[in-house]
């Protein structure tokens, strides 16, 4: 980089964002839409350096245009819409959303053992026994009272 360009860039760092935006508009011939000082400074510095030192050659610009036109690859993936999971029709209307749908299982590792509880429409099944609530299942496993949702870690944000 030439000494003149270095001096111009040093002077550029002293400017306020308003002055940088005015410089941007003068160099690029369009309104500066950003108020991010670092971004505007970098763009103006790049343009000043390219003007002083010489930017890309005509041949390089033409080649880049051809390559960009032939490109079939996307740089960024398309936006995906996050849709809510479809709930099976067999779920009762007053079903608690923290509990998986009927027919699914709830798994939990407890004291080195994998516990599997089958969810049914009106109860929970654990080791062949049926229980009215998850709290009753947790009480049968631990021997003491504890909240079934907390024990099985249901309804907690991950």
SEKOLNU-584846 format. One record per residue: residue in three letters; chain; z, x, y of N, C-alpha, C in turn. Coordinates in nm, 2 decimals, padded with zeros to 4 digits, always signed. Atoms other than C-alpha are relative to their C-alpha. Example, Ala and Ser with C-alpha at 12.3 -4.5 7.8 and 13.67 -1.06 7.14 Angstrom:
% residues 2
- Ala, A, +00.00, +00.09, -00.12, +00.78, +01.23, -00.45, +00.00, +00.09, +00.12
- Ser, A, +00.00, -00.09, -00.11, +00.71, +01.37, -00.11, +00.08, -00.08, +00.11
***
This chain:
% residues 158
- Unk, A, +00.00, +00.09, -00.12, +00.00, +00.00, +00.00, +00.00, +00.09, +00.12
- Unk, A, +00.01, -00.08, -00.12, -00.09, +00.13, +00.34, +00.13, -00.01, +00.09
- Unk, A, -00.12, +00.01, -00.09, +00.19, +00.21, +00.60, -00.01, -00.11, +00.09
- Unk, A, +00.01, +00.12, -00.09, +00.05, -00.06, +00.83, +00.04, -00.13, -00.07
- Unk, A, -00.04, +00.12, +00.08, +00.09, -00.32, +00.56, +00.15, -00.01, -00.02
- Unk, A, -00.14, -00.01, +00.02, +00.44, -00.20, +00.49, +00.08, -00.05, +00.12
- Unk, A, -00.07, +00.04, -00.13, +00.54, -00.24, +00.86, -00.01, -00.15, +00.02
- Unk, A, +00.02, +00.15, -00.02, +00.39, -00.59, +00.88, +00.09, -00.08, -00.10
- Unk, A, -00.08, +00.07, +00.09, +00.58, -00.70, +00.57, +00.15, +00.02, +00.04
- Unk, A, -00.14, -00.02, -00.05, +00.91, -00.55, +00.71, +00.02, -00.09, +00.12
- Unk, A, -00.01, +00.09, -00.11, +00.85, -00.75, +01.03, +00.01, -00.14, -00.05
- Unk, A, +00.01, +00.14, +00.06, +00.78, -01.06, +00.82, +00.14, -00.04, -00.05
- Unk, A, -00.13, +00.04, +00.05, +01.13, -01.05, +00.67, +00.10, -00.04, +00.11
- Unk, A, -00.08, +00.04, -00.12, +01.28, -01.09, +01.02, -00.02, -00.14, +00.05
- Unk, A, +00.04, +00.14, -00.05, +01.11, -01.43, +01.08, +00.09, -00.11, -00.06
- Unk, A, -00.07, +00.12, +00.05, +01.28, -01.76, +01.04, -00.09, -00.08, -00.08
- Unk, A, +00.09, +00.08, +00.08, +01.15, -02.03, +00.81, -00.10, -00.07, +00.08
- Unk, A, +00.10, +00.07, -00.09, +00.98, -02.21, +01.10, -00.11, +00.09, +00.04
- Unk, A, +00.11, -00.10, -00.04, +00.80, -01.89, +01.21, -00.08, +00.03, -00.13
- Unk, A, +00.07, -00.03, +00.13, +00.71, -01.82, +00.84, -00.10, -00.11, -00.03
- Unk, A, +00.08, +00.11, +00.02, +00.57, -02.17, +00.81, -00.12, +00.00, +00.09
- Unk, A, +00.11, -00.01, -00.09, +00.36, -02.12, +01.12, -00.10, +00.11, -00.04
- Unk, A, +00.08, -00.11, +00.05, +00.23, -01.79, +00.99, -00.08, -00.05, -00.12
- Unk, A, +00.06, +00.05, +00.12, +00.15, -01.96, +00.66, -00.12, -00.09, +00.04
- Unk, A, +00.10, +00.09, -00.04, -00.05, -02.23, +00.83, -00.12, +00.07, +00.07
- Unk, A, +00.10, -00.08, -00.06, -00.24, -01.97, +01.03, -00.08, +00.07, -00.10
- Unk, A, +00.07, -00.08, +00.10, -00.33, -01.76, +00.73, -00.08, -00.08, -00.10
- Unk, A, +00.06, +00.08, +00.10, -00.41, -02.03, +00.48, -00.08, -00.12, +00.05
- Unk, A, +00.08, +00.10, -00.06, -00.55, -02.29, +00.72, +00.04, -00.14, -00.05
- Unk, A, -00.05, +00.13, +00.04, -00.34, -02.57, +00.58, +00.15, -00.01, +00.03
- Unk, A, -00.14, +00.02, -00.04, +00.00, -02.72, +00.65, +00.09, +00.05, -00.11
- Unk, A, -00.10, -00.06, +00.09, +00.30, -02.55, +00.48, +00.09, -00.12, -00.04
- Unk, A, -00.08, +00.12, +00.05, +00.47, -02.82, +00.26, +00.14, +00.05, -00.05
- Unk, A, -00.13, -00.05, +00.06, +00.76, -02.60, +00.14, +00.09, +00.05, +00.12
- Unk, A, -00.10, -00.06, -00.09, +01.08, -02.51, +00.33, +00.08, +00.10, -00.07
- Unk, A, -00.07, -00.11, +00.07, +01.19, -02.26, +00.07, -00.05, +00.13, +00.05
- Unk, A, +00.03, -00.12, -00.07, +01.21, -01.94, +00.26, -00.06, +00.11, -00.09
- Unk, A, +00.05, -00.10, +00.09, +01.16, -01.71, -00.04, -00.14, -00.02, -00.04
- Unk, A, +00.14, +00.03, +00.04, +00.85, -01.89, -00.16, -00.10, +00.02, +00.11
- Unk, A, +00.10, -00.01, -00.11, +00.68, -01.91, +00.18, -00.01, +00.15, +00.04
- Unk, A, +00.01, -00.14, -00.03, +00.77, -01.54, +00.25, -00.10, +00.07, -00.10
- Unk, A, +00.08, -00.07, +00.10, +00.61, -01.43, -00.08, -00.15, -00.04, +00.01
- Unk, A, +00.14, +00.04, -00.02, +00.29, -01.64, -00.02, -00.06, +00.07, +00.12
- Unk, A, +00.05, -00.06, -00.12, +00.25, -01.51, +00.33, -00.02, +00.15, -00.02
- Unk, A, +00.01, -00.14, +00.03, +00.32, -01.15, +00.22, -00.12, +00.03, -00.09
- Unk, A, +00.11, -00.02, +00.09, +00.07, -01.18, -00.06, -00.13, -00.01, +00.07
- Unk, A, +00.13, +00.03, -00.07, -00.20, -01.32, +00.17, -00.02, +00.12, +00.10
- Unk, A, +00.02, -00.11, -00.09, -00.14, -01.05, +00.43, -00.04, +00.13, -00.07
- Unk, A, +00.03, -00.12, +00.08, -00.15, -00.77, +00.17, -00.15, -00.01, -00.05
- Unk, A, +00.13, +00.02, +00.05, -00.47, -00.92, +00.02, -00.10, +00.02, +00.11
- Unk, A, +00.09, -00.01, -00.11, -00.63, -00.94, +00.36, -00.02, +00.15, +00.05
- Unk, A, +00.00, -00.14, -00.05, -00.53, -00.58, +00.46, -00.06, +00.09, -00.11
- Unk, A, +00.04, -00.10, +00.11, -00.60, -00.41, +00.12, -00.13, -00.05, -00.07
- Unk, A, +00.12, +00.05, +00.07, -00.88, -00.63, +00.00, +00.05, -00.08, -00.12
- Unk, A, -00.04, +00.08, +00.11, -00.83, -00.91, -00.24, -00.09, +00.02, -00.12
- Unk, A, +00.09, -00.01, +00.11, -01.02, -00.98, -00.56, -00.15, +00.01, +00.04
- Unk, A, +00.15, -00.01, -00.03, -01.39, -00.89, -00.57, -00.06, -00.14, -00.03
- Unk, A, +00.08, +00.12, +00.03, -01.65, -01.17, -00.57, -00.02, -00.02, -00.15
- Unk, A, +00.03, +00.00, +00.15, -01.73, -01.08, -00.93, +00.12, -00.04, -00.08
- Unk, A, -00.12, +00.04, +00.07, -01.37, -01.11, -01.04, +00.04, -00.15, +00.03
- Unk, A, -00.02, +00.14, -00.03, -01.33, -01.45, -00.86, -00.09, -00.09, -00.08
- Unk, A, +00.10, +00.08, +00.08, -01.65, -01.58, -01.03, +00.04, +00.00, -00.14
- Unk, A, -00.03, +00.00, +00.14, -01.54, -01.46, -01.37, +00.13, -00.08, -00.03
- Unk, A, -00.12, +00.08, +00.02, -01.19, -01.61, -01.33, -00.03, -00.15, +00.00
- Unk, A, +00.04, +00.14, -00.01, -01.35, -01.94, -01.23, -00.07, -00.05, -00.13
- Unk, A, +00.07, +00.04, +00.13, -01.58, -01.94, -01.54, +00.10, -00.01, -00.11
- Unk, A, -00.10, +00.01, +00.11, -01.29, -01.86, -01.77, +00.09, -00.12, +00.01
- Unk, A, -00.08, +00.12, -00.02, -01.07, -02.13, -01.62, -00.07, -00.13, -00.03
- Unk, A, +00.08, +00.12, +00.03, -01.35, -02.38, -01.65, -00.02, -00.02, -00.15
- Unk, A, +00.02, +00.01, +00.14, -01.40, -02.30, -02.02, +00.13, -00.02, -00.08
- Unk, A, -00.13, +00.01, +00.07, -01.03, -02.31, -02.11, +00.03, -00.14, -00.05
- Unk, A, -00.04, +00.13, +00.07, -00.92, -02.58, -02.35, +00.15, -00.01, -00.01
- Unk, A, -00.14, +00.00, +00.03, -00.56, -02.48, -02.36, +00.08, -00.05, +00.12
- Unk, A, -00.09, +00.04, -00.10, -00.28, -02.64, -02.16, +00.10, +00.10, +00.02
- Unk, A, -00.10, -00.09, -00.03, -00.04, -02.42, -01.98, +00.14, -00.06, -00.03
- Unk, A, -00.13, +00.07, +00.02, +00.24, -02.68, -01.99, -00.03, -00.12, -00.09
- Unk, A, +00.02, +00.11, +00.09, +00.29, -02.94, -02.26, +00.00, -00.13, +00.08
- Unk, A, +00.00, +00.13, -00.07, +00.23, -03.31, -02.17, +00.14, -00.06, +00.00
- Unk, A, -00.13, +00.06, -00.01, +00.53, -03.51, -02.06, +00.01, -00.11, -00.11
- Unk, A, -00.02, +00.10, +00.11, +00.67, -03.72, -02.35, +00.10, -00.10, +00.05
- Unk, A, -00.10, +00.10, -00.04, +00.85, -04.04, -02.29, +00.10, -00.02, -00.11
- Unk, A, -00.11, +00.01, +00.09, +01.18, -04.07, -02.45, +00.03, -00.15, -00.02
- Unk, A, -00.02, +00.15, +00.02, +01.19, -04.42, -02.60, +00.13, -00.02, -00.09
- Unk, A, -00.12, +00.03, +00.08, +01.50, -04.58, -02.75, -00.04, -00.02, -00.14
- Unk, A, +00.03, +00.02, +00.14, +01.52, -04.58, -03.12, -00.01, -00.15, -00.03
- Unk, A, +00.01, +00.13, +00.04, +01.40, -04.90, -03.28, +00.11, -00.04, -00.09
- Unk, A, -00.11, +00.05, +00.08, +01.69, -05.10, -03.42, -00.05, -00.10, -00.10
- Unk, A, +00.04, +00.10, +00.10, +01.63, -05.28, -03.75, +00.04, -00.14, +00.03
- Unk, A, -00.03, +00.14, -00.03, +01.62, -05.65, -03.73, +00.12, -00.06, -00.08
- Unk, A, -00.11, +00.04, +00.08, +01.90, -05.68, -03.99, +00.14, +00.03, +00.06
- Unk, A, -00.13, -00.03, -00.07, +02.17, -05.56, -03.74, +00.05, -00.13, +00.07
- Unk, A, -00.06, +00.11, -00.06, +02.40, -05.84, -03.63, +00.00, +00.02, +00.16
- Unk, A, +00.02, +00.00, -00.14, +02.38, -05.93, -03.26, +00.12, +00.07, +00.07
- Unk, A, -00.12, -00.06, -00.06, +02.74, -05.81, -03.18, +00.03, +00.14, -00.06
- Unk, A, -00.02, -00.13, +00.06, +02.70, -05.47, -03.36, +00.04, +00.10, +00.10
- Unk, A, -00.04, -00.11, -00.08, +02.88, -05.18, -03.21, -00.10, +00.12, +00.00
- Unk, A, +00.11, -00.10, -00.01, +02.62, -04.92, -03.09, +00.05, +00.14, -00.05
- Unk, A, -00.05, -00.13, +00.04, +02.85, -04.63, -03.19, -00.01, +00.02, -00.15
- Unk, A, +00.01, +00.00, +00.15, +02.81, -04.72, -03.56, -00.14, +00.00, -00.04
- Unk, A, +00.14, +00.00, +00.04, +02.49, -04.64, -03.74, -00.04, -00.14, -00.07
- Unk, A, +00.05, +00.13, +00.05, +02.28, -04.94, -03.87, +00.05, -00.01, -00.15
- Unk, A, -00.04, +00.02, +00.14, +02.38, -05.10, -04.21, -00.10, +00.07, -00.09
- Unk, A, +00.08, -00.07, +00.10, +02.25, -04.90, -04.51, +00.00, +00.15, +00.03
- Unk, A, +00.00, -00.15, -00.03, +02.30, -04.56, -04.34, +00.14, +00.05, -00.04
- Unk, A, -00.12, -00.06, +00.03, +02.58, -04.32, -04.41, +00.06, +00.08, +00.11
- Unk, A, -00.07, -00.09, -00.10, +02.84, -04.14, -04.20, +00.06, +00.11, -00.08
- Unk, A, -00.05, -00.12, +00.07, +02.92, -03.78, -04.31, +00.09, +00.07, +00.09
- Unk, A, -00.10, -00.08, -00.07, +03.21, -03.57, -04.21, +00.06, +00.11, -00.09
- Unk, A, -00.07, -00.11, +00.08, +03.34, -03.23, -04.34, +00.15, -00.01, +00.04
- Unk, A, -00.14, +00.00, -00.03, +03.72, -03.25, -04.37, +00.07, +00.07, -00.11
- Unk, A, -00.08, -00.08, +00.09, +03.94, -02.99, -04.53, -00.08, +00.06, -00.12
- Unk, A, +00.09, -00.06, +00.10, +03.65, -02.83, -04.71, -00.08, -00.09, -00.09
- Unk, A, +00.06, +00.10, +00.09, +03.52, -03.15, -04.86, -00.09, -00.09, +00.09
- Unk, A, +00.09, +00.09, -00.07, +03.22, -03.36, -04.75, +00.03, -00.14, -00.03
- Unk, A, -00.04, +00.14, +00.01, +03.32, -03.72, -04.69, -00.13, -00.08, +00.03
- Unk, A, +00.12, +00.08, -00.03, +03.04, -03.98, -04.71, +00.05, -00.15, -00.01
- Unk, A, -00.04, +00.14, -00.02, +03.10, -04.34, -04.59, -00.13, -00.08, +00.02
- Unk, A, +00.11, +00.09, -00.01, +02.84, -04.61, -04.65, +00.03, -00.11, +00.10
- Unk, A, -00.02, +00.11, -00.10, +02.79, -04.85, -04.36, -00.07, -00.13, -00.05
- Unk, A, +00.05, +00.13, +00.05, +02.75, -05.21, -04.46, +00.01, -00.10, +00.12
- Unk, A, +00.00, +00.09, -00.11, +02.70, -05.52, -04.24, +00.14, -00.05, +00.03
- Unk, A, -00.13, +00.05, -00.03, +03.06, -05.64, -04.28, +00.12, +00.09, -00.04
- Unk, A, -00.11, -00.09, +00.03, +03.26, -05.34, -04.40, -00.06, +00.15, -00.02
- Unk, A, +00.04, -00.14, +00.03, +03.25, -04.96, -04.49, +00.05, +00.03, -00.14
- Unk, A, -00.03, -00.04, +00.14, +03.24, -04.82, -04.84, +00.03, +00.15, -00.01
- Unk, A, -00.04, -00.14, +00.02, +03.42, -04.50, -04.93, +00.06, +00.02, -00.14
- Unk, A, -00.04, -00.03, +00.14, +03.45, -04.37, -05.29, +00.03, -00.13, -00.08
- Unk, A, -00.01, +00.12, +00.07, +03.39, -04.71, -05.43, +00.09, -00.11, +00.05
- Unk, A, -00.09, +00.09, -00.07, +03.65, -04.88, -05.21, -00.06, -00.06, +00.12
- Unk, A, +00.06, +00.06, -00.12, +03.56, -05.12, -04.93, +00.12, -00.02, +00.10
- Unk, A, -00.10, +00.01, -00.10, +03.74, -05.11, -04.60, -00.06, -00.08, +00.12
- Unk, A, +00.05, +00.09, -00.11, +03.72, -05.35, -04.30, -00.04, +00.08, +00.13
- Unk, A, +00.02, -00.08, -00.13, +03.72, -05.07, -04.03, -00.01, +00.15, -00.03
- Unk, A, +00.00, -00.15, +00.01, +03.66, -04.70, -03.98, +00.14, +00.06, +00.00
- Unk, A, -00.14, -00.05, -00.01, +04.03, -04.66, -03.89, +00.06, -00.01, -00.14
- Unk, A, -00.06, +00.01, +00.14, +04.12, -04.79, -04.24, -00.05, +00.11, -00.09
- Unk, A, +00.05, -00.11, +00.08, +03.89, -04.54, -04.40, +00.06, +00.13, +00.04
- Unk, A, -00.07, -00.12, -00.05, +04.04, -04.26, -04.18, +00.14, +00.01, -00.05
- Unk, A, -00.14, +00.00, +00.05, +04.39, -04.37, -04.28, +00.01, +00.03, -00.15
- Unk, A, +00.00, -00.02, +00.14, +04.30, -04.37, -04.65, -00.03, +00.15, -00.03
- Unk, A, +00.03, -00.14, +00.03, +04.16, -04.01, -04.62, +00.11, +00.09, +00.05
- Unk, A, -00.10, -00.10, -00.05, +04.43, -03.85, -04.40, +00.14, -00.04, -00.04
- Unk, A, -00.13, +00.04, +00.03, +04.73, -04.06, -04.50, +00.08, -00.04, +00.12
- Unk, A, -00.07, +00.04, -00.12, +04.82, -04.13, -04.14, -00.10, -00.07, +00.09
- Unk, A, +00.09, +00.08, -00.09, +04.69, -04.35, -03.86, -00.07, +00.09, +00.09
- Unk, A, +00.08, -00.07, -00.10, +04.41, -04.21, -03.65, -00.12, -00.09, +00.03
- Unk, A, +00.11, +00.08, -00.05, +04.12, -04.36, -03.46, -00.12, +00.03, -00.09
- Unk, A, +00.11, -00.02, +00.09, +03.82, -04.40, -03.70, -00.12, +00.06, +00.08
- Unk, A, +00.11, -00.06, -00.08, +03.56, -04.33, -03.42, +00.02, +00.15, +00.03
- Unk, A, -00.03, -00.14, -00.03, +03.74, -04.01, -03.33, -00.01, +00.08, -00.12
- Unk, A, +00.00, -00.08, +00.13, +03.79, -03.90, -03.69, -00.14, +00.03, -00.04
- Unk, A, +00.14, -00.02, +00.04, +03.42, -03.95, -03.77, -00.09, +00.05, +00.11
- Unk, A, +00.07, -00.06, -00.12, +03.31, -03.82, -03.42, -00.12, -00.09, +00.03
- Unk, A, +00.11, +00.09, -00.04, +03.11, -04.13, -03.34, +00.02, -00.04, +00.15
- Unk, A, +00.00, +00.05, -00.14, +03.01, -04.24, -02.99, +00.04, +00.11, +00.10
- Unk, A, -00.04, -00.11, -00.09, +03.09, -03.89, -02.84, -00.13, +00.06, +00.04
- Unk, A, +00.12, -00.07, -00.05, +02.83, -03.71, -02.62, +00.00, +00.14, -00.06
- Unk, A, +00.01, -00.13, +00.07, +02.70, -03.40, -02.79, -00.04, +00.11, +00.09
***
